[in-house]
Amino acid sequence: MKTFLAALAVALLAGPAVAQIGGINLLDNDRKKTQEEIDRGQAIDDAYKSTMKKVPDQKKATNDPWADARGATQPTAVQKRSGSNNKSN
């Protein structure tokens, strides 16, 4: 029983390592694209670029999810407190 559990543990640990080796390629990289496929890809790229030009530029927003809760008057950065926590007396 211990041998079976040891073999099972080794198999479970070795499975992901074997998956990283690769060696099986299901895609056909040697196939050349036809002119129709090239034209279709170019049309898709052109449509994407024209759509991205229509999107208005957004102002660079701060990455602060608590900005509305904190308010505009409070600082966003944490400032060091002076006084009782200062150990260099």
DADAQUI-V558766 format. One line per field, one symbol per residue. ss: DSSP state (~ for helix, > for strand, _ for the rest). phi: phi as a letter, one per 30 degrees, with the letter a starting at -180 (. if undefined). A space follows every 50 residues. Layout:
ss: ???
phi: ???
This chain:
ss: _~~~~~~~~~~~~~~~~~~~~_____________~~~~~~~~~~~~~~~~ ~~~~____________~~~~___________________
phi: .dddddddddddddeddddddijccdccdddddddddddddddddddddd dddddddcddcdcbdcddddjdddddcdcddckdddccd
